[in-house]
Amino acid sequence: MSVRWYSVVVDCLDHVAQAAWWAEVLGWQHAYDSAEEIVLVPPHALERGASDVPPDRRGPGLVFIPVPERKEVKNRLHLDLAPRGRDDHEAEVQRLLDLGARRVDVGQSPRASWAVLADPEGNEFCVLSPRED
């Protein structure tokens, strides 16, 4: 018996705004919306024939749920994002900053090849150097 990674759940003060922000960042789409949660998935997950893809190859979704408390401390788990192959790392970091991310110092070296950012509610994530698919 085994399990599969189904989703990452993000606690939010404003789950609607957070889901919209991450949808813009990733280019993902809403798969489910309610007052209790919003689920984002990669676009291919909603394309025609997607149900023919085995569940273990679909990848996890992002689920945004409302909670009453603010984020207080550094994340114990974070997302690593990577520009595609020949994309410009600094241009992608700037795009995310323009969308409302902010730079965060979590103790990384000034020579780090990645950038540490936080989303509008303060959840840290990294933008790695470009990677091939």
trRosetta pair geometry for C-beta under 8 A, 3 or more apart (Angstrom, degrees):
i j d omega theta_ij theta_ji phi_ij phi_ji
4 55 6.4 139 65 127 165 102
4 56 5.0 -130 -114 -106 142 80
5 60 4.9 -60 133 -62 97 121
6 60 5.9 86 120 -121 17 86
6 61 7.4 -24 154 27 62 87
7 39 7.2 -67 -124 -135 143 102
7 60 5.1 159 -99 -170 29 95
7 61 4.6 -26 -111 64 98 79
7 62 6.7 159 -164 -93 90 15
7 63 4.9 48 160 -14 140 111
8 60 5.9 81 -17 139 81 136
8 61 7.7 -150 28 96 66 42
8 62 5.5 -21 65 -113 94 67
8 63 7.0 180 84 25 41 77
8 79 7.3 122 124 -75 173 106
9 63 4.6 -28 -107 74 70 108
9 64 7.9 163 -160 -83 57 21
9 65 6.1 0 -170 3 104 117
10 15 8.0 146 93 -125 91 85
10 18 6.4 -147 115 148 131 141
10 22 7.8 145 23 -41 162 156
10 62 6.4 10 -6 -176 116 97
10 63 6.9 169 20 84 70 51
10 64 5.1 -22 68 -105 102 68
10 65 7.3 158 77 23 49 69
10 123 6.6 -31 -148 -80 115 169
11 65 6.2 -37 -109 72 52 89
11 67 4.2 -5 -166 3 106 139
11 69 7.9 0 152 67 134 83
11 71 7.6 145 87 -76 106 86
12 15 4.2 136 70 -83 130 62
12 17 7.7 -176 174 61 133 81
12 18 4.2 -123 -122 6 145 152
12 19 7.9 -111 -8 -31 170 77
12 64 5.2 10 -3 -170 139 97
12 65 6.7 149 25 72 88 36
12 66 6.0 -58 78 -102 81 46
12 67 6.7 121 50 22 32 83
12 121 5.9 -150 -133 -41 77 170
13 66 7.3 30 -171 -146 18 77
13 67 7.2 -61 -79 68 44 67
13 68 7.8 51 -119 -152 72 20
13 70 6.3 2 -60 -95 125 67
13 121 6.1 172 19 -125 97 125
14 17 4.1 20 121 26 121 114
14 18 6.1 144 90 -18 70 89
14 66 7.5 14 -112 -111 17 95
14 121 7.4 -172 39 -75 83 122
15 18 5.6 -56 -139 43 33 111
15 19 6.0 36 161 -22 67 107
15 37 7.0 -94 170 -125 154 36
15 38 5.7 159 148 12 105 107
15 64 4.1 150 -158 138 91 102
15 65 5.8 -43 -100 -173 143 5
15 66 4.6 -99 -14 -60 118 73
16 19 6.1 -56 -147 36 24 109
16 20 6.5 23 154 -17 61 108
16 38 6.7 118 -101 -33 49 146
16 64 7.9 170 -55 112 21 136
17 20 5.7 -56 -148 37 31 111
17 21 6.3 33 154 -22 66 106
17 120 6.9 -79 137 83 114 148
18 21 5.7 -53 -147 34 32 112
18 22 6.3 22 159 -10 66 107
18 64 5.0 172 91 -142 113 139
18 119 6.9 70 -139 141 90 138
18 120 6.9 -147 -98 59 71 106
18 121 5.9 -22 -92 -9 118 130
19 22 6.1 -59 -144 43 29 104
19 23 6.1 36 155 -25 65 107
19 30 7.2 62 159 -97 126 98
19 38 3.9 -23 -89 97 163 143
19 40 6.1 174 -156 -43 89 114
19 62 7.8 166 -122 110 76 108
19 64 4.3 -136 -64 26 95 151
20 23 5.7 -52 -145 33 29 115
20 24 6.6 29 155 -17 62 105
21 24 5.9 -60 -157 36 29 109
21 25 6.4 29 149 -20 66 108
21 99 6.7 130 -154 154 86 112
21 100 6.4 -80 -133 62 124 132
21 119 6.2 122 120 -166 140 109
21 120 5.7 -145 -91 4 167 121
22 25 5.3 -50 -141 36 37 116
22 26 5.9 10 167 3 71 112
22 28 7.0 -17 131 43 85 121
22 40 6.1 -158 106 15 113 167
22 62 6.0 -104 139 112 150 158
22 64 7.4 172 26 -59 137 128
22 119 7.1 -13 -69 -127 89 144
23 26 6.7 -70 -139 52 21 90
23 27 7.6 49 172 -123 54 4
23 28 5.2 -107 -128 70 62 77
23 29 6.8 78 -145 -97 110 22
23 30 6.8 -23 -99 -50 142 77
23 40 5.5 -148 -84 -119 84 133
24 27 7.7 21 -168 -68 22 43
24 99 6.0 175 113 -144 127 136
25 81 7.7 -80 157 -107 114 160
25 96 6.3 48 -127 -115 105 92
25 99 6.3 169 -79 105 83 165
25 101 8.0 84 -103 -48 128 120
25 119 8.0 -79 -39 -112 156 105
26 40 7.2 107 64 148 136 138
26 42 7.6 -96 151 -99 117 69
26 62 7.9 140 13 2 160 143
26 81 7.8 -127 -93 -119 86 124
27 43 6.7 -46 137 -27 91 116
28 40 4.3 78 119 171 131 109
28 41 6.0 173 -168 82 109 21
28 42 5.6 -70 -114 -93 92 35
28 43 6.8 -148 -131 -40 43 66
28 62 7.1 101 90 27 167 116
29 40 6.7 152 75 -150 26 73
29 41 6.3 -32 64 63 77 72
29 42 7.8 31 20 148 84 14
29 43 5.5 88 -11 -97 117 65
29 45 7.9 -162 54 60 105 96
29 46 5.6 -67 79 9 141 147
30 33 5.5 6 -178 -49 133 105
30 38 6.3 -57 -131 -170 102 99
30 39 7.1 100 -161 74 59 57
30 40 6.3 -48 -95 -97 44 66
31 39 4.6 -58 64 103 98 105
31 40 6.8 140 5 -129 91 14
31 41 4.5 46 -39 2 132 117
31 45 6.8 -39 -84 109 133 124
31 46 6.4 -155 -100 -73 88 113
31 61 6.5 -75 27 -129 142 146
32 37 7.0 16 110 105 109 96
32 38 6.9 178 94 -150 64 38
32 39 4.1 33 45 31 98 115
33 38 5.1 11 -114 -115 69 86
33 39 7.8 -128 -60 27 44 68
34 37 5.7 23 54 49 97 64
34 38 7.4 -169 33 -72 52 55
35 66 7.9 -42 162 9 63 134
36 65 6.6 -7 164 -136 63 91
36 66 7.3 -108 -141 27 37 97
37 63 5.5 -11 -168 -172 120 99
37 64 6.6 148 -156 74 63 50
37 65 4.9 -24 -98 -91 86 82
38 63 7.3 158 78 -154 44 51
38 64 4.7 -10 56 55 94 104
39 61 5.2 24 -174 148 96 143
39 62 7.3 153 -156 80 51 47
39 63 5.2 -16 -101 -101 76 77
39 64 7.9 -165 -74 19 32 71
40 61 6.0 163 79 -171 47 90
40 62 4.5 -9 57 59 104 98
40 63 7.8 -163 22 -73 69 33
40 64 7.5 45 -8 -11 103 104
41 45 3.9 -78 149 64 128 149
41 46 6.5 130 83 -35 120 95
41 58 7.9 -27 -158 164 122 105
41 59 7.9 133 -156 87 84 97
41 61 4.5 -46 -85 -108 80 105
41 62 7.9 -173 -71 23 40 69
42 45 5.2 107 64 -11 72 102
42 59 6.2 32 4 75 127 139
43 46 6.3 -72 -164 41 44 98
43 47 6.7 58 144 -44 74 99
44 47 5.2 -37 -148 6 45 123
44 50 6.4 149 150 -104 61 112
45 50 5.4 105 -169 -164 31 145
45 58 5.7 78 -114 -168 102 101
45 59 7.3 -111 -69 57 119 97
45 61 7.5 -158 116 -82 178 101
46 50 6.2 -20 -57 -2 4 161
47 50 5.1 120 60 -48 66 107
49 52 5.1 -36 -176 21 73 120
49 53 7.7 84 135 -28 74 86
50 53 5.7 -39 -166 13 51 114
50 58 7.4 78 179 -121 96 107
53 57 5.3 -117 174 86 98 108
53 58 5.5 124 110 -78 120 82
54 57 4.9 72 66 14 86 106
54 58 7.5 -140 95 -28 44 85
55 58 5.7 -44 -151 6 38 119
69 72 7.6 -28 156 -35 113 105
70 121 7.8 -155 -148 -170 74 93
70 122 7.8 53 178 29 92 142
71 75 8.0 -27 -159 -68 130 79
71 121 6.1 111 -3 146 124 92
71 122 4.6 -162 68 82 135 122
71 123 6.4 -163 -84 -68 163 69
74 106 5.9 114 -133 -129 134 111
74 124 6.5 3 -153 -4 77 141
75 78 4.7 110 96 -68 141 92
75 123 6.0 65 -63 -154 131 71
75 124 4.9 -143 16 42 118 99
78 123 7.3 163 -122 167 87 83
78 124 5.0 -49 -112 98 140 87
78 125 5.2 -175 178 -102 103 50
78 126 6.5 91 121 -9 127 86
79 125 4.5 -10 64 -129 87 113
79 126 7.5 -158 100 33 51 67
80 114 7.7 -49 -142 -143 98 149
80 125 7.2 -176 -83 -172 26 79
80 126 4.8 -14 -117 66 72 106
80 128 5.5 40 179 -33 104 117
81 125 6.2 45 -7 153 104 120
81 126 6.9 -178 29 90 68 52
81 127 5.2 -26 75 -107 99 64
81 128 6.8 -173 86 13 41 82
82 127 7.3 140 -95 -166 35 55
82 128 4.2 -28 -95 62 91 110
82 129 7.2 0 -141 76 97 36
82 130 6.5 117 173 -138 89 27
82 131 4.2 12 151 14 147 115
83 87 3.7 -130 168 86 118 123
83 88 7.0 -105 177 64 168 27
83 89 5.7 -147 14 -93 138 54
83 92 4.5 -151 -77 -31 119 158
83 127 7.3 43 -28 -176 87 100
83 128 7.9 -147 16 78 67 67
83 129 7.8 -67 41 165 97 30
83 130 4.4 -50 84 -99 98 80
83 131 7.5 135 72 19 49 65
84 87 4.9 84 56 -10 70 121
84 130 6.4 -3 97 -154 23 98
84 131 7.3 -66 -131 69 31 58
84 132 7.7 50 -169 -122 66 30
84 133 6.6 -3 -136 -53 97 88
85 130 5.7 26 146 161 10 118
85 131 7.1 -53 -71 104 43 25
85 132 4.9 47 -89 -97 93 63
85 133 7.3 -49 -39 -15 100 74
86 130 6.5 112 -74 163 7 160
87 91 7.2 -121 172 67 83 114
87 92 6.1 61 142 -48 121 123
87 130 5.2 164 56 -109 76 123
88 91 3.7 59 90 13 117 116
88 92 6.5 168 89 -14 61 82
88 130 7.8 -16 -71 -54 9 128
89 92 5.9 -62 -153 36 28 108
89 93 6.4 27 153 -17 66 105
89 115 7.6 150 166 -10 103 112
89 127 6.8 141 -162 135 84 109
89 129 5.7 -45 -84 -128 140 53
89 130 6.0 -119 -62 -33 88 83
90 93 5.5 -50 -145 37 35 112
90 94 6.2 38 154 -20 65 105
91 94 5.6 -53 -148 37 31 113
91 95 6.5 39 150 -25 64 101
92 95 5.4 -45 -148 29 36 115
92 96 6.6 32 153 -15 64 102
92 127 6.1 180 111 -168 112 137
93 96 5.9 -58 -154 38 33 109
93 97 6.4 34 149 -19 66 106
93 115 4.8 59 -114 32 133 165
93 117 7.1 179 -146 -54 85 131
93 127 5.3 180 -86 73 84 157
94 97 5.5 -52 -145 38 35 113
94 98 6.2 38 153 -21 66 104
95 98 5.7 -56 -151 36 29 113
95 99 6.5 27 150 -18 63 106
96 99 5.5 -54 -148 36 35 112
96 101 4.2 1 149 17 93 141
96 117 5.9 39 124 169 135 174
96 127 6.7 -161 9 -63 154 141
97 100 7.9 170 -177 30 28 10
97 101 5.4 -78 -88 69 41 89
97 102 7.0 82 -128 -99 80 35
97 103 7.4 -3 -99 -39 115 82
97 117 7.3 -126 -73 -126 74 131
100 119 7.6 37 106 -169 97 55
100 120 4.8 -3 140 -75 125 103
101 117 4.3 18 168 173 127 129
101 118 6.4 154 -161 71 76 40
101 119 6.1 -44 -106 -104 81 38
101 120 7.6 -86 -85 -49 42 59
102 117 6.6 147 74 -158 30 78
102 118 5.4 -20 60 54 83 94
103 115 6.9 -77 -119 -176 91 103
103 116 7.0 81 -163 82 64 67
103 117 6.0 -54 -100 -104 40 67
103 118 7.9 29 120 11 6 83
104 116 4.9 -88 71 125 87 101
104 117 6.2 122 8 -144 95 15
104 118 4.6 85 -45 -29 132 104
104 124 5.5 -109 75 -110 158 100
105 108 7.0 -132 -148 33 58 84
105 116 7.1 123 -98 73 22 130
106 116 5.4 -130 12 179 108 165
106 124 6.3 54 -55 -136 140 158
108 112 4.4 -22 168 -35 114 155
108 114 7.4 -105 -152 75 150 90
108 116 5.5 166 -7 -16 143 128
109 112 4.8 138 63 -47 79 82
112 115 7.7 149 101 -75 113 33
112 116 7.8 20 97 -21 157 95
113 128 7.3 29 114 -161 92 63
113 129 4.9 -30 156 -43 112 117
114 126 4.7 17 161 -177 134 113
114 127 6.1 166 -164 79 80 47
114 128 4.8 -33 -105 -106 112 48
114 129 6.7 -95 -77 -26 69 68
115 126 6.8 151 76 -157 45 63
115 127 4.6 -4 54 51 98 102
116 124 6.0 -10 -175 -161 99 109
116 125 7.7 162 -153 83 57 30
116 126 5.6 -33 -98 -99 62 76
117 124 7.2 149 85 -148 36 58
117 125 5.9 -25 69 66 84 78
117 126 7.5 142 21 -107 75 25
117 127 6.3 35 1 -13 119 105
118 122 5.0 -13 177 -147 133 36
118 123 6.1 144 -156 65 77 31
118 124 5.2 -41 -93 -87 81 54
118 125 7.3 133 -107 16 32 72
119 122 7.1 -43 64 28 66 17
119 123 4.8 -1 31 53 109 92
119 125 6.8 50 -37 2 93 117
128 131 6.5 22 103 -30 125 114
